[in-house]
Amino acid sequence: MELAAFLAVRHFAKMRGLAMRFNGILRSRHSEALDEWIDDAIDTELTAIMRFASVLRRDIDAVKNAIELPWSNGQAEGPINRFKMLKRAMYGRAGPELLRARMLPLNHRI
């Protein structure tokens, strides 16, 4: 096996292992292992993982709260994202009437 291919496989395995560990931390809802995960991620040679771990460390309290606490703003973010997407798609081409028509659900009659 070529050296480049060997290194690519090794890096992929390391990245996958870190991703699986991070997923386990999120699913377990226990943030005790997060500090060790961040240290391991920063020690890798994987730039994207190192950058992600550094950003997590910058706001570690918020990240730990997001893992441990049951609250989520996901129910609000979906409609907000949809509204922004529609607004961008119609920018400069439509007024409030078309926006209202696109946002309100259609009543299908059979």
Buried (B, 14 or more C-beta within 10 A) or exposed (E): EEEEEEEEEEBEEBBEEBEEBBEEBEEEEEBEBBEEBBEBBBEBEBEEBBEBBEEBBEEEEEBBEEBEEEEEEEEEEEEEEEEEEBEEEEEEEBEEEEBEEBEEEEEEEE
